[in-house]
């Protein structure tokens, strides 16, 4: 694969079927359903940057699950230094029940369906072995750090290897996720092990939601590189934007998605945008300001510029296709200057990357 160094894309996906439970329960059961959006943050300790994968569930039926994903990562082979990628994935129902091969990275050229595999979320058989017996045999399809071509721990690698071994249950832990914009602790079982192939090895860990029906992989680690689910937004969520009508006169807007380190608005944002439009139509007297915010990775000037461009993009979307008069809209950005959480964790940085809307009271 001579050109593989600029074609491989690191992705760790959350796919399963069922209901999730947690220490701080969502206001209704968390289910895998059409329109569900899951955002995973991937941390590269060498590049000191987070990259997000936005995954939208398209269909869930007796045959399995189909989802689509969007992401962007650094790529020296691209004119602007960034590779933007979209892909579709399908998991068969029989694999969700019995497969023992977990694919942690997608590589261009992979088929939509890879029989005998799941993603980071395990099959029922693997989960039950780990949960009930404390030990599960698995095969991990991943990209090895030993094959890196200079892009760092989560960079661009030569090709996928299949590591074999066992993971053992080491405990139960809550993992914090923003569910419909609300910080929520979901209980998980924590498993870890060492897997090997042809003299290469990797330390692997998973945090799977402690529910035999759901089994969501909320966090995954391989050879020190980490992927963590940081946001879950449901298609029929409580409308958080209604807080704009309250005394605070402002609201964070869950469900707005941009490509990583970009002002490109993603199609998965449509339901949230439509909720904003409905509220603005219900209050024609309002004028509002769209505010962009970032985490603290990157320079202050870069973050300020990015936050302004993202706010302006949403403003144009509201005044263009959705017809909100531009005189009612303004936009600004604050970069990383107004964090709502610590920037020391993946989930904290993910929450700080947000859009808020305020109005004159």
ZALOTI-209253 format. One line per field, with one value per residue (C-alpha): residue in one letter; x, y, z; residue number from 1. Coordinates in Angstrom, 3 decimals. Layout:
BEGIN
aa = (a,...)
east = (X,...)
north = (Y,...)
up = (Z,...)
i = (NUM,...)
END
This chain:
BEGIN
aa = (x,x,x,x,x,x,x,x,x,x,x,x,x,x,x,x,x,x,x,x,x,x,x,x,x,x,x,x,x,x,x,x,x,x,x,x,x,x,x,x,x,x,x,x,x,x,x,x,x,x,x,x,x,x,x,x,x,x,x,x,x,x,x,x,x,x,x,x,x,x,x,x,x,x,x,x,x,x,x,x,x,x,x,x,x,x,x,x,x,x,x,x,x,x,x,x,x,x,x,x,x,x,x,x,x,x,x,x,x,x,x,x,x,x,x,x,x,x,x,x,x,x,x,x,x,x,x,x,x,x,x,x,x,x,x,x,x,x,x,x,x,x,x,x,x,x,x,x,x,x,x,x,x,x,x,x,x,x,x,x,x,x,x,x,x,x,x,x,x,x,x,x,x,x,x,x,x,x,x,x,x,x,x,x,x,x,x,x,x,x,x,x,x,x,x,x,x,x,x,x,x,x,x,x,x,x,x,x,x,x,x,x,x,x,x,x,x,x,x,x,x,x,x,x,x,x,x,x,x,x,x,x,x,x,x,x,x,x,x,x,x,x,x,x,x,x,x,x,x,x,x,x,x,x,x,x,x,x,x,x,x,x,x,x,x,x,x,x,x,x,x,x,x,x,x,x,x,x,x,x,x,x,x,x,x,x,x,x,x,x,x,x,x,x,x,x,x,x,x,x,x,x,x,x,x,x,x,x,x,x,x,x,x,x,x,x,x,x,x,x,x,x,x,x,x,x,x,x,x,x,x,x,x,x,x,x,x,x,x,x,x,x,x,x,x,x,x,x,x,x,x,x,x,x,x,x,x,x,x,x,x)
east = (0.000,2.395,-0.118,-1.595,0.108,-2.418,-5.457,-5.962,-8.521,-8.701,-12.260,-13.732,-17.471,-20.377,-22.931,-25.378,-29.067,-31.049,-31.366,-28.661,-28.780,-26.625,-26.113,-27.840,-30.658,-31.794,-35.378,-36.374,-34.582,-31.573,-32.153,-30.456,-32.923,-32.990,-31.690,-29.583,-26.314,-23.211,-20.075,-16.764,-13.627,-10.333,-7.278,-3.822,-1.329,1.502,-0.383,-2.122,-5.417,-8.884,-10.720,-14.396,-16.335,-20.038,-22.054,-25.751,-27.876,-29.832,-31.821,-32.357,-34.344,-34.338,-31.480,-29.133,-27.939,-26.846,-25.070,-23.143,-20.148,-18.281,-14.850,-11.711,-8.070,-4.677,-3.255,-0.020,-1.019,-4.001,-3.659,-5.016,-3.481,-6.841,-8.637,-12.435,-14.154,-17.644,-18.541,-21.468,-21.371,-23.732,-23.686,-25.607,-27.935,-26.103,-22.788,-24.268,-25.116,-22.065,-19.050,-15.748,-13.828,-13.941,-12.847,-11.411,-10.325,-11.955,-9.706,-10.797,-11.766,-13.440,-16.875,-19.972,-20.523,-17.708,-19.236,-18.092,-17.282,-18.632,-17.066,-15.866,-19.222,-19.087,-21.451,-23.802,-21.541,-18.397,-20.204,-21.817,-18.502,-16.815,-19.710,-20.623,-17.340,-14.918,-13.005,-13.707,-11.724,-11.593,-9.855,-9.053,-8.722,-6.532,-3.653,-0.428,1.743,4.759,3.630,3.232,4.728,5.305,1.850,1.700,-0.299,-3.600,-2.075,-2.037,-0.743,0.208,-2.591,-4.875,-3.626,-5.743,-4.618,-5.825,-6.175,-8.504,-9.906,-10.716,-13.226,-11.370,-14.255,-17.362,-17.086,-19.349,-18.446,-19.679,-21.437,-23.462,-26.901,-29.147,-26.848,-27.079,-24.048,-25.000,-23.075,-23.599,-22.486,-19.994,-17.998,-14.292,-12.330,-8.695,-6.127,-3.078,-3.561,-0.863,-0.128,3.155,5.391,3.410,1.173,-1.185,-2.795,-6.540,-9.301,-13.046,-15.713,-19.024,-22.393,-23.387,-26.518,-26.570,-29.013,-27.184,-23.465,-22.455,-18.675,-18.396,-14.618,-11.891,-8.118,-5.531,-1.770,-2.412,-4.679,-8.171,-11.640,-14.490,-18.156,-18.714,-22.182,-25.343,-28.233,-31.587,-33.967,-36.896,-35.080,-36.554,-36.109,-33.271,-33.517,-36.738,-34.490,-33.981,-37.479,-36.512,-35.116,-31.527,-32.362,-29.802,-29.455,-26.793,-27.838,-27.160,-27.252,-25.213,-22.302,-19.313,-16.521,-13.495,-11.528,-13.818,-16.855,-18.476,-21.953,-22.929,-26.320,-26.886,-27.488,-30.812,-33.142,-31.520,-31.658,-35.338,-35.993,-34.300,-36.379,-39.626,-38.816,-37.901,-41.111,-43.044,-41.366,-41.103,-40.229,-36.927,-33.506,-30.818,-27.051,-25.413,-22.256,-19.449,-17.138,-14.134,-11.850,-8.293,-6.419,-4.722,-3.744,-6.027,-6.260,-7.126,-9.833,-11.302,-11.431,-12.951,-15.651,-16.610,-16.739,-18.915,-21.369,-21.516,-22.159,-25.159,-26.421,-26.258,-28.083,-30.932,-31.254,-30.778,-32.550,-34.780,-35.726,-35.185,-34.742,-31.058,-32.006,-33.053,-29.703,-26.151,-23.156,-19.968,-17.298,-15.412,-12.832,-11.785,-12.297,-15.605,-15.258,-18.104,-15.939,-12.310,-10.190,-8.179,-10.524,-11.952,-15.516,-14.752,-13.176,-16.100,-18.601,-16.585,-16.885,-20.445,-22.922,-25.087,-27.887,-28.774,-31.501,-32.123,-34.335)
north = (0.000,2.670,5.483,4.220,6.900,9.462,7.244,5.499,7.109,6.327,5.757,4.039,3.548,2.993,0.550,-1.723,-2.200,-1.449,0.748,2.383,3.034,5.285,6.896,10.041,8.642,10.412,11.677,8.744,5.512,5.899,3.717,3.137,4.581,6.168,9.716,9.082,11.039,9.926,12.078,10.434,12.420,10.843,12.085,12.100,12.689,13.451,16.062,17.377,17.636,16.116,14.958,14.188,11.498,12.282,9.111,9.124,5.999,5.630,2.412,-0.158,-3.276,-7.065,-7.301,-5.084,-1.485,1.010,4.232,7.017,8.939,12.181,13.198,15.150,14.581,16.075,14.665,16.030,14.583,16.949,20.506,22.147,19.587,18.066,14.954,15.126,11.768,10.289,6.615,4.264,1.137,-1.804,-4.406,-7.646,-8.848,-12.190,-10.409,-8.203,-11.464,-13.660,-11.944,-11.865,-9.586,-5.887,-3.389,-0.219,1.601,2.107,2.119,3.496,0.561,-1.308,-2.594,-1.243,-4.674,-6.788,-10.156,-11.574,-8.192,-5.476,-2.107,-1.187,-2.251,-6.021,-8.752,-10.237,-13.299,-11.264,-8.970,-11.828,-13.676,-10.582,-9.673,-13.109,-15.069,-12.152,-13.141,-12.932,-14.050,-11.363,-10.365,-6.634,-5.120,-2.055,0.012,-0.528,2.265,0.231,0.830,4.593,6.743,9.835,11.137,10.158,7.779,8.289,9.332,7.788,4.243,1.527,-1.004,-2.931,-5.878,-8.452,-8.907,-11.911,-12.344,-12.052,-9.160,-9.494,-7.555,-5.267,-3.330,-1.216,2.537,5.431,7.229,10.777,11.687,14.707,13.243,15.783,18.481,17.259,15.747,12.128,9.303,5.920,2.805,0.627,-2.546,-1.949,-4.685,-4.793,-7.169,-7.658,-8.802,-9.978,-10.689,-11.792,-10.390,-7.162,-6.532,-3.947,-3.093,-2.725,-1.454,-0.993,0.604,-1.024,0.177,-2.307,-3.508,-6.793,-5.334,-2.071,-2.723,0.687,1.173,4.546,4.525,2.548,2.549,0.783,1.215,4.401,6.116,6.882,7.279,8.383,9.024,12.607,13.420,11.474,13.444,11.792,12.674,13.249,14.993,17.559,20.912,22.508,25.651,26.518,27.799,30.840,31.913,31.858,34.540,33.775,34.769,32.332,28.666,26.194,24.423,20.668,18.935,21.440,19.624,20.944,18.989,18.926,22.180,23.521,25.751,23.157,22.488,18.810,17.444,15.858,19.426,19.712,18.684,21.181,23.957,23.244,23.549,26.966,28.051,26.910,28.912,32.043,31.821,31.554,34.762,37.160,40.007,38.425,39.393,36.871,36.480,33.222,32.615,30.202,28.646,26.310,24.327,25.485,23.258,25.380,29.034,31.702,33.449,30.232,29.379,32.879,32.813,29.305,30.234,33.322,31.382,28.669,31.204,33.020,29.729,28.960,32.519,32.161,28.842,30.379,33.450,31.586,28.230,28.791,32.382,34.033,37.779,38.675,41.795,39.472,37.681,38.534,36.341,36.446,34.132,33.874,31.207,29.378,32.335,31.145,27.466,25.750,22.793,21.831,21.500,18.721,15.912,14.733,15.208,18.652,19.875,18.428,20.399,23.584,23.199,24.475,26.968,29.191,31.562,34.662,37.259,40.784,40.765)
up = (0.000,-1.191,-0.765,2.480,4.552,3.363,2.941,6.269,8.555,12.296,13.468,16.524,16.226,18.591,17.217,19.043,19.692,22.826,25.921,27.990,31.716,33.869,37.238,36.032,33.932,30.772,30.967,28.763,27.834,25.585,22.519,19.230,16.718,13.323,13.616,16.724,16.530,18.423,18.568,19.468,20.291,19.264,21.114,19.553,22.338,19.872,17.839,20.982,19.135,19.373,16.264,16.222,14.395,13.940,13.419,12.497,12.745,9.523,9.984,12.722,11.812,12.010,9.499,11.520,11.754,9.085,9.993,8.299,9.631,8.916,10.160,9.306,10.280,9.374,6.147,4.676,1.318,0.946,-0.478,2.684,5.058,6.036,4.826,5.000,4.893,4.907,5.001,5.488,7.636,8.061,10.822,10.359,13.102,13.355,13.869,16.592,18.357,17.769,16.125,18.015,15.658,16.639,13.967,15.521,12.354,8.988,5.919,2.528,0.372,3.219,2.153,3.876,5.438,6.855,7.840,11.160,12.696,14.943,15.734,19.232,20.645,21.229,20.172,22.739,23.049,23.777,26.208,28.128,28.419,29.832,32.116,33.447,33.185,33.545,30.394,26.637,23.582,20.864,17.652,17.332,13.851,14.374,13.033,14.946,16.260,15.097,11.501,11.936,9.217,11.300,12.098,15.757,17.888,16.108,12.819,9.416,9.336,6.883,7.238,9.557,11.592,13.403,16.998,18.978,22.711,25.675,27.638,31.328,33.372,35.765,37.264,36.808,36.214,35.196,31.967,31.550,28.290,27.169,26.431,24.663,26.025,29.642,31.462,32.165,33.866,32.199,34.067,32.196,32.628,32.116,30.341,29.311,27.896,25.714,22.122,19.701,16.041,14.404,17.131,17.488,20.476,21.835,25.143,24.584,26.861,26.465,28.598,27.556,28.880,31.572,29.842,27.885,25.355,24.645,25.154,23.758,23.663,25.370,25.529,23.744,24.045,21.900,22.267,24.244,21.690,22.950,21.498,23.744,23.076,24.233,22.882,22.224,20.717,20.156,17.322,19.683,22.494,24.845,23.135,25.085,22.928,24.768,27.577,25.365,26.407,30.086,32.339,31.347,27.746,26.372,25.598,24.609,21.410,21.396,18.039,16.003,14.351,12.452,10.820,13.133,13.140,10.419,9.940,7.661,9.034,8.823,7.684,11.104,12.391,10.550,13.447,15.829,13.230,12.648,16.387,16.382,13.383,15.018,18.151,16.187,14.175,17.451,18.710,15.752,18.117,19.089,17.779,18.649,18.654,17.679,19.713,18.807,21.416,21.207,23.488,24.171,21.709,19.074,19.302,20.752,17.373,15.550,18.086,17.970,14.166,14.141,16.662,14.638,11.360,12.879,14.316,10.982,9.150,11.343,10.909,7.122,7.291,9.305,7.090,3.819,3.404,6.423,5.685,9.074,8.357,8.655,10.630,13.474,13.548,14.517,15.198,17.206,18.542,21.806,21.026,24.175,26.517,28.007,28.923,30.734,31.797,32.240,29.117,30.770,29.654,26.331,27.527,28.963,25.741,23.754,25.858,25.432,21.646,21.436,20.025,22.200,21.272,23.290,22.871,24.023,27.110)
i = (1,2,3,4,5,6,7,8,9,10,11,12,13,14,15,16,17,18,19,20,21,22,23,24,25,26,27,28,29,30,31,32,33,34,35,36,37,38,39,40,41,42,43,44,45,46,47,48,49,50,51,52,53,54,55,56,57,58,59,60,61,62,63,64,65,66,67,68,69,70,71,72,73,74,75,76,77,78,79,80,81,82,83,84,85,86,87,88,89,90,91,92,93,94,95,96,97,98,99,100,101,102,103,104,105,106,107,108,109,110,111,112,113,114,115,116,117,118,119,120,121,122,123,124,125,126,127,128,129,130,131,132,133,134,135,136,137,138,139,140,141,142,143,144,145,146,147,148,149,150,151,152,153,154,155,156,157,158,159,160,161,162,163,164,165,166,167,168,169,170,171,172,173,174,175,176,177,178,179,180,181,182,183,184,185,186,187,188,189,190,191,192,193,194,195,196,197,198,199,200,201,202,203,204,205,206,207,208,209,210,211,212,213,214,215,216,217,218,219,220,221,222,223,224,225,226,227,228,229,230,231,232,233,234,235,236,237,238,239,240,241,242,243,244,245,246,247,248,249,250,251,252,253,254,255,256,257,258,259,260,261,262,263,264,265,266,267,268,269,270,271,272,273,274,275,276,277,278,279,280,281,282,283,284,285,286,287,288,289,290,291,292,293,294,295,296,297,298,299,300,301,302,303,304,305,306,307,308,309,310,311,312,313,314,315,316,317,318,319,320,321,322,323,324,325,326,327,328,329,330,331,332,333,334,335,336,337,338,339,340,341,342,343,344,345,346,347,348,349,350,351,352,353,354,355,356,357,358,359,360,361)
END
